[in-house]
Amino acid sequence: MIKITLPDGSIREFEEAVKVIDIAKNISEGLARVVVGAMVNGCPAGLDQLVEKDSEVSLLKFDDNEGKDIFRHTSSHILAQAVQRLYPGTMLAIGPAIENGFYYDFDSEHVFTEADFEKIEAEMKKIVKEDLKIERFELPRNEALAYVEERGEKYKVELINDLPEDAVISFYKQGEFVDLCAGPHLQSTKKVKSIKILSIAGAYWRGSEDNKMLQRIYATSFEKNKQLEEYLHRLEEAKKRDHRKLGKELDLFSMHEEGPGFPFFHPKGMVFRNLLEDLWRKEHVKKGYGEIKTPIILNEELWHRSGHYENYKENMYFTNIDEENYAVKPMNCPGGILVYKSNMYSYRDLPLRLGEMGLVHRHEMSGALHGLMRVRSFTQDDAHLFVTLSQLKDEIMGVVKFTDEMYKLFGFKYHVELSTKPEKAIGTDEEWDVAIESLREALVEMNVKYIVNEGDGAFYGPKIDFHLEDAIGRTWQCGTCQLDFQMPQRFDLSYVGQDGEKHRPVMLHRTIFGSIERFMGILIEHYAGAFPTWLAPVQVKILPISDKFNDYAEGVRKQLEEMDIRVELDTRSEKIGYKIREAQLQKIPYMFVVGEKEVEASEVSVRQRAEGDVGSKSVEEIAEEILAKIKNRDNDSPGLV
């Protein structure tokens, strides 16, 4: 008898080994029609996989992330089959599912262009209609090598050679097409109803510039055409919101060849940035944090002591000073630890909360750089909390609550992930178990729903990650709360307890924005550049109809500046329609048009970014409205769809 435990705790019993699809049918025929795979004891499985012992089984639909991966992995095989049909002699490299789609890398004499997309899509749809059964078969390593060599698939030969000697190699077959693959896959090609090829790019085999450049075709797929249409609409919306494009148009920042991955912030960008940093500082004072600043360059020995060198050196920059080796800091924590070590603390001083806007540098591959989202130099809004074990849960809960409050200011929804021990880690399994359970207990007590993200913790401890959802439904990992028993041990941190003896504190590493640069990029796209009034670099643009009203307009400008409203005056000899259109393109929340009627009435004609003309008002009246929005941090952005 085999017992199958389902996610709700219920148990189904089967007399013998049972296929995943038959487990679904045992529950309901309707469920069996929509499942695409399963997680069996935490591992992805196809519907034809036999479950031969007592197991925990979670059935997957397309809506599940793991379900999408299975669906799109099959889609990548359909793409590869279509390409090999249309362009014989094309060799296959790899074709994984990725976030929002999939890709396949090809070595082909044919140079793919966008003109080929329609033809390839048509062949893919033909394969779907053929309803080809997808079958898995396995070969011993030597037979698998002979099989791919005979087929001329040199990239597959290399992949197999990297596998262990005793590995059993799996392949998937659909019609005439066969691919080396671990799987799992759908049962047939027929489920992949909706397909779209998105783009093409060059990609070095295995990411090395020493290898051949292959052609990578990106695509996506869905169960229904409506889902694809919605996704393509979001893509178009994302193009309009691209922070690199808006950053240039709104004169916020620029990137230059002289410093790839190192952003240059312009005056308006600095206003925006400083507003975020000012908010951060004010809120941290309220929460009992002290602000510190630590050096950018520190002795290399420190990074050996912290464990960063052995776990992170490939992402670090090094230099030599006075014939000693130094490193540019990739993280702020060792600096915060040295601040802690400069004093002797007692239990009465804890929890000690130290915050830092710390500039760090990390080496990213040039191909991974992306505007403000992926840079080599960025400022983390770090905080390091030194706490006793008895304070730990309350401090974790305080971080979660603080993060929630900050995200709500920007209109963000978010989900939480609990990330566990990675492959490269320091510390004992027992310490990791205690740390993970401490984070879990805090989330459970706060009734915070969370997803477990196995193996994605920091090398020194598990973490809670906050994934923001922006205005068009994309998610971004920003805030984090990391629990660390290791650094206090490595740096011999202590405090004097109530018993007069030395005790070891626990560290919490915490960010809310993640990095100022990336958070700025996310906000630019979230608001589509139309920042709420309180965040807008320019809140009011004054537009005189002609030069004779410039003096009055100048008086209005001074009046607003005295109220700390950010204002610009456009005195160019241009038509008023042109000035209004330009101010609209700059997405300025308020425009004050000044002409003869307004001067006589001592008023301004008010145009709002979203509503348009709202009539004439006194400067005092409209300024009061603007100041209220600033004070309340209203999310009055038309970019929030």
N, C-alpha and C positions, 0 to 999 in steps of 0.2 A: 504493500500500500504506500502510495506517494502522497504526501501532504503539501498542498500549495497554499502558502499564506499570502493573502492579498493586502493592499495598503490599509484597508479599514480594519485589519485584524481578523477578518473572517477566513475560514479554512475550507478549501475544496480538496476532496480526496479522490484519487484515481488508482485503479488496480495495477496499472503498469505505466511505463514511461509514456509521457504525453507531449504532443506538440503544443507550442505556445498558442497557435490558432485554435486548437481544440479546447484549451483552457478558456479562451474568449467565448467560444460557442457554448461551453458549459454554463457560462454566466448568462449570455443572451445572443441570439442570432444578430440582433441589431448592433451590438457591440462588435461582434466578429466582422461585420461589414466595414467598420470604420477604423479598427486598430491597424497600425502600421508596423508594430514590433513590440518589444517588451524590455524591461530591465529585470534580469534574473540574477538574484543575489548581487545586485549592484552593477551587473555587466550588461551591455546592450545585446539583444538577441533578436534574430529574425523570427517570423511567424512559423517557419518550418523547423525551428530548432527543437530538439527533443529535450524535455526536462526529465532527468532520470533519477533524481533523488529529492528528498524534502527540500523545498526552496521557497524563498520570498520572491514573489512575482508582481511586478507593476506593469500593467498593460498600457501601451503608449498610443496616443492619437497624434495627428499632425499638429495639434495645438501645443503639445509638449515639445520642449526644446530637443530632447533626445529623439522624439518622433520626427521632427523636422530634419534632423541629421540623417536618419535612416532614409527618409523620403528623398532628400537631396543628394545623398551618396548614390542612390540608384539613378537619380537624374544625371549625375556626372558620367555614369557608365553609358547612359543613353546618348549623351553628347559625344562621348568618345566613339561609340559605335557609328553614329551619324557621320562624324568626321572621317573615320576610316572607310566608310562606304563611299563617301563623296571624293576623298583624296587618298586613293590607295598608296601604300608605302609609308603613310604617316606612322611614326613611332610614338608610343604612349609613355609618359613619365608618371606623374601622380595626379589624382583628381579627387580631392577631399570636399566634404561639405564644410562650409564656413558660415559665419553669421550672415543671415539674410540671403544665402544662396550657396553657390558652389563654383568650382573652376576645374579646368583640366589643362595640364601642360603638354604641349605637343612639339615633336621634332618633325617638321614637314618641309619639303621643298616648296610647297605652296605658301605664299605669304598671305596670311589672313588679313582681310580688311572688313570694315563695316558692311561693305557691299555683299559679303558672304553670309551675313547673319540670317537674312530671310531664307536663304537656301538651306542652311544648316537647321534652322528651326523647323522648316517644312519636313526635312528628313527625320528629325527627332519626333515630330508628331506622327509621322508614318510608323515609326518603331513603336510608339505608344499604341496606335491602333492595331498593330500586329499582335498585341497581347502576348508578348514573348515570355514564356516561363523562365524565371531566374533560378538557376540551380547552382548549389555549392558543391565543389568536389575538392578533395585533399590529395596531396602527393608528398612522398618523402622528399627531403631536400635535394638529393641527387637527381631524382626524376623530375622535380620541378625545374631545376636548372636546365636539364636537357630539353624540357618542354618549351621554355621561353627562348632558349638559344635557337631551337629549330624554327621558331616563329620570328626570329630576328629582332626580339625586343631587348636591346642592350641595356636599357635603363632598368628593366625588371630583373635582369641578370645581376646588376649591381645591388639592387635592393635585397635579393635573395642571398647574395654573398655576405651581406651584413647581418643576416639572421643566424641564430645559434645552430650548431651542427645537428642537434637533435630536433630542430623545429619541424613541425608538420606544416606544410605550406598550403594555404587555401586559395582557391580560384572561384570566380563566379562566371557562369555562362548564361548568355541570353541569345538564342538563335545562333548565328555564326560567330558572335562576338564572345571573347573570353578575356578576362582581366585578372591579374594577380591582385588579391584583395582579402583583407581580414574580415570585411563585412561589418555588420549585417546589412541585408538589403530587403526590399519588398519581395513579395512572391512573384510578381509579374510587372511588366512595364506599363500595364493599362491604367494604373492609378494616377500616373503623372500627366494630368490633363492640361495643365496650364504652364507654359514654358516661355521664357524670354531671355535671349542673349543680350547682355548689357554692355560689355566692353571687351577690349583686347589689350594686352600689355606684354612686355618682355619680362622674362623671369629666368635668372641663371639656375641651372640644374643644382638642386640642393642649396640654393642661396649663395653659392660661392662664385665670385667673379673669375675664378680660375677655370670654371666649367663653361660649357656651351650655353649660349642664350637660347632659351626655348620660347615658344609662343603660348601665352596663357589666355584662354578664353573664359571670361567670367559670365555667369548666367544665374538665373533664379527660377524657382518652380513652386507651384502651389496646387492644391487640390481643385480649386475652383477659379474660373476666370475673374470673378468679382474680387477675390483676394489679390490677384495679380494687379488688377486695375487700381485697387487702393494702394498697393505698394508702389506702383509706378507714379501715382499721384504724389505720394510722400517723397519719392526721389526727386521729382520736379520741384517740390516745395523745398527740399533740402538744398538743391542747387541755388534757389533764390536766396536761401538763408546762409549760404557758405560764408563762414566768418572771414575767410581770406579775401573774398570779393568785397564784402561789406566793410572789412577793416580798411581797405584801400579807399572805397567810396566815401566813407565817413571820416577818413583821415585819422584813424586810431593807431595803427601800427604798420610797420613794413618789415620785410625780410630782404636781406642783401647777400650777394654771392661772397662778399668779404667776410661774412660770418654765418655760414649755413647752420640753421638750428638755433641761432641766437637772435631773438626778436628785438626790434627797435621800436620803442613807444614814442608816439608823437604827443603834442600838448593835450589834445582832446582825449587820447588814450590814457594819458596820465591822470586826467581828471577822473575818468571812469575807474581806473585802477586805485587811485587814492581814496575814492568813495568806498570801495570794497574794503580797503585796509583800515580806514577810519571806523567803518562799521565793525570790523573784526576786533579792533582795539577796544571800542566802547563796550561791546558785549562781553569781552573777556574780563574786563575790569569788574563788571557786574557779577561775574561768575567766580571771582576770587583768584584769577590768574595773574601772575607777575610776568612782565615781558622781559626777555633777554635777547642778546645778540652775540653770536659766536663767530669765530674766524672762518673764512672760506678755505684756507689752506692750513693743514695740520700734519704733523709728523707721521710718516708711514707706519711707524710702530704702533700708533694708536689704532690704526685700521686692522692691523694683525690682531691686536688685543680684542677688538670689538667683534671680530669674525667677518667683517665686511671684505677684507682682502681675499680670504679663501673662497668666499661665496659670491663676490661681486666685482672682482678686480677687472674683468673684461669690460665693465661699464665705467671704469674710473679713469681719470686723468692724473698723471704723475709729473712731478718736477723735482729739481734738485736745488737746494739752498744751503750754502756754506758746507758743501760736500756731504750733505745729508739728504736722504730721500724723503720727499713730502708728497701728499696727495691732496688734490682739490676735492672737497667733501661732496659725496654723492647723497649723503643723508645728514640730518642735523643731530641725531640722537647722541653720538659720542661727545659733541660739544656741550649738550645739555647735561650729560652725566658729569663732565668735568666741572661745570658750574655747581652741581650738587656736591661734588667732592670737596669743593673749596670751603665748605662749612661742616660743622658737626651738628646734626639735628637730633632732637628727641621726639618721642611719640607725640608730644604736644604740638610739634611743628607740622605734622603730617595730617592730612594729605598736603603735599607741596605741589602746586600746579604752575609749571613754567611754560609760557608760550613764546614762540619765535617765528617771525617772518624771515625764514632762513633761505638764502640763495644757495642752491645746489647745482652741480654740474654732473651730467651723466652722458656717456658716449652712446648715442643711438646711431644705427646704420643710416647712411644718407637716404636710402630708399624708404625708410620708415618715417622720416621727418614730414610733418603735416601742419603747416601754419602754427597756431598756438597750441594745438592739441598734442603734438609730439615734438618737443624741442630738446635741446641739449643743455640749456640753462634756464632754470625756473625757480620760483620762490614758493616754498611750501609753507602753508600756515600751520606749522607744527606746534604741538604741545606735548610735553612729557610730564606725566603725573607720577609722583613717588608716593606710594601708599602702603599702609600695613595690610596684612591679609584680612583683618576684620573690616577694613574700609573698602575692600576691593569691589564687592558687588555694588555698593552704593555709588562708587565713583564711575563704574561702567555704566550704570543706569543714568547718572548725571550727564555723561558724555552723549549717550543716545538721545536723551531729552534735549540737550543743547543743540545737537545736530538737527533734530527735528524742527526746533524753533527757527533755526537759521534758514533751512530749506523752504519753510513755509513763507518766509519773507519774499521769495522769488516765484512763488506759485508752483513749486515743484512737487510732484508725487515722487515716491521712491519705493524700492524694495530692498530688503536686507538679506545679505548672504553671510553665513558663518563659514569661514575658510579654515581648513584643518592643515595638518602637518605636511609640508612638501617633501620631495625626495632629498633635496639638499637642506639639511636642518641641523641645528645644534641642540644639545640637551637630551635628557632621557625620555623614554616613552611615558614614564610615570608623570614627569613634570608636564609634558604635553597634554596628557589626559586631564590633569587637574586644571590646567589653563583653559582647555576647550570647554570643560564642564562649567567653569566660572563664567565664561561668556554666555554659554547656553542658559544657565540659571537666571542671569540678569534679563535676557530676552524673554524667557518664559514668564518671569515675574511681572514684566511690563506688558505682557500680552502682545508682543511684537512678533508677527509672522516672519519666518526666515526660511531660506533655502540653504542646505548644506552644500558647500563647494569644496569637495574633497581635494586635498593636496595643494591648495592655493594660498596657504598661509605664508607669512614672512619666514625667513630662515631661522629666526629666533623665537617665533611664537605665533599662535593662532590669532585670527582677527575677525572683527565684524566689519563688513564692507557695505557701504551705502551706494546704491545704483539709482541715479536720478532719471526720471522720465521727462523729456522736454515736451514742448508744445506740439510736436508732430509725432510723438510716440517713441522716439529713439531713447535708448538708455545709455548712461555714462557713469562709470565708476568714479566717485569723487572722494567722499569721506571714508575714514577708516578708524577703527579703534583696535589696537594691537596689544595683546597681553604678553608681557616679557618677564620671565624668571631668569633669563640667561645673562643679560647685560649687567644686572646688579651683582651676579656672581663673578663675571669676568673682570669687573672693575672694583670688586670688593667693597660695594656700597653698604653702608650700615646706618642705623639710627639707634639711639639709646632708648630702650623700652621702659615701661613702668617699673620693671624689676631692677633697673639700673644696669642691665646687661645689653650688649650689642645684638641687634637683630638685623635681618636682611629685608630691605623694602622690596616691593614689587613695582615694576614700571608699567605704565600704560603709554603707548605712543599713539598720538591722535591727530588727525587732520579733519577739517570740515570742508573747506573748498577743495582740498587735495593739492592743487597748485593754483596760484593766482592767475597765471597765464592761461592754463587750460580752462579754469572756471570762467575767465573772461570770454574765451572762445565759445564755450557752451552757452553763456548768457547772450552773446551776440546772435547766435543761431536760435536760441529759445525765443528771444524777443524779435527776431528778424531785423535786428538793428534799431527797432523802434523802442528804445528803452523807456521804462516808466519815468515819470517826471523826476522822481527823486534821484534816479541814476543817470539821467541824461547829461552828457557833457555840456550841452547848451540847452537851457530850459525855455528860453524866450528869444525870439528873433524879432527885432523892431524894424519895420519896413516903411520908411517915409515914401509917400507917393511922388514927391519931387523935392528938389534941394531946399525950397523955401520952408519946408517943415522939419529940416534937420535939427535946428536948435531945440524945438519942442521935443523931438525924438531923443536928443541927447539928454534932456532933462529927465525923461522917462527912464532912460538907461541908468542914470545916476541914482534915481529913486529906487529902482529895483536892486541895483548893486548894494545899496545901503541895507537892504533887507536880506542880503546873502542869496539872492536869486541869480543864477548864472545866465548872462544875457549878452547878446551880440547885436550890433547896430549896422544895418546895411545901407550905406549912404551912396552907393554907386548910382550913376545916372542911367539906370535901366528902367524899363517899363515895370509897373507893379506886378503884372501877371508873371513876368519872368522871375522876379524876386520871390514870389509866392511858390512857384513851381520848384525853384532851387531849394527853398527852405523845406518843402515837402520831401524832396529827394534826400535831404539831410536828416529827415525824420524827426524834426524838432517839435516838441510837444505843443508849444504855443507860438503863434505869430501875431504881433500887434501891428496892424496897418494904421498909419497916421496920415491924415489929410486935413483939408480945411475944416470939415465938419467936426472932426475929432478935436482939433485945436480949439475951436470955438467953445466946445462943450467940456473941455478939459478931460477928455476920455481917450480911449483907444478902441479901435475896431478889432475884436478878438476872433482869430481863426484857430480852432483846435485841430490837432493832427488827424483825429479820427472823425470828428463831427463836422468839420468845415466851419463856415461862418456861424458864430453864435451871438452876434450883435455887439453893440458898443457898451463898454463898462468903464467905470472909473479905474484908475490905476490901483487905488487902494482896495477896491472890491475884487478885482481879478487877482491881485497879489495875495490877498487873504486866501483865495481858493487854491492858488498854487502852493502857498506855504503849508496849508492843511494837508495837501497831497504829499508834500515832502516829509512833514512831521509823521504822518501815518504810514509812510512808505507804501502808498497805494500802488497796486499793479495795474496801472492804467495804460497798458500797452496793447495796441491793435495787433501786435505780432502773436499774441496768445490766442491761437485759433481753437 
